[in-house]
Amino acid sequence: MRVFIRLSMLCLTLLLSPSPGFAQVDTFEFDSPEQQQRFRKISDELRCPMCQNTSLSGSSGGVAEDLRREIHRMIIEGMTDQEIEQFMFERYGDFIFYKPRLTAETIFLWFGPILFLLVGAIAGFAVWRRARTTSGGGTSSLNTDEAARLKKLLNN
């Protein structure tokens, strides 16, 4: 009986889970294979504003569908890749790009990880150096008064 329940639950899970087979497929017609390649390239490089970590080509969200239609329209109208990217930037900002442009606003985004790595390395080196100098100071010898006090304490 348990096997039947587990098998039923597995089948139900598989039926209810989203699968790529059920995803909507956009069919766009292009004048040339070059236009189709441009469309794929652009929609792979742009992020879906709704899904946040999915490209436009990999998202089934409504916003992604609208943006794919918009990209198709602009390619058919003869706009360049830079013009399309500029249009998307003006509409959604740097968030739309997987690789944001290097500007004054995004400088920390690009070089922040390197800065944190350098600060961590400097802090680690300082801790290591301090630990090394304090452990080296423990080998100093005692003067005669300190040795006598130590002997007296150990004998008690």
Beta strands, then each sheet from edge to edge (+ up, - down):
end
